[in-house]
């Protein structure tokens, strides 16, 4: 074996010694902190601004001037009546990329009675089909779906913003009464579950 070969073998042996009997070796490592800051969650809340100040009005046949209803519980409705319940809600919304949909909540109109009559059930279903809301306030725009509104707080956020919400319920009047309309006679509905929902998009 010449000197060149001997040198190569010696070098290989030296590497094996450095690695140790198990064939491992030490390596350098290091780390450094990178301050990321803070993530803060936003908020989305809707509350009843004035629980006792809602106002009911009725418009006969959808035309003319609306009349204020003193007590909706004692008002007897008939086809052609258009009811509007107006009140204020308070919306708090914070989030740079947050948008939310304001709409009439499910179960707002239900048949009255512990065991509702067929007429009450029919009336509740009939009125639910026509019910919806309108909303007026800063940062409130009409949604793509009828009866819905988009709340956009923007980067500044929305803190305790008042939005005027009107729930509109129509009792349609057609030239010829259909079987469905006739089944609503003497029916009664309860509006104790009337609610609006605010859902993040």
Secondary structure, DSSP 8 states (H G I E B T S, - for coil): --HHHHHHHHHHHHHHHHHTTTT-------------------EEEEEES-TT--EEEEEETT-S--EEES-GGG----TTEEEEEEEEEEEEEE-TT-EEEEEE-TTSSEE-STT--HHHHHHHHHHHHH-EEEEESTTEEE-SSTT-EEEE--TT-EEEEEEEEEEEEE----SS--HHHHTTTT--EE-TT--EEEEE-
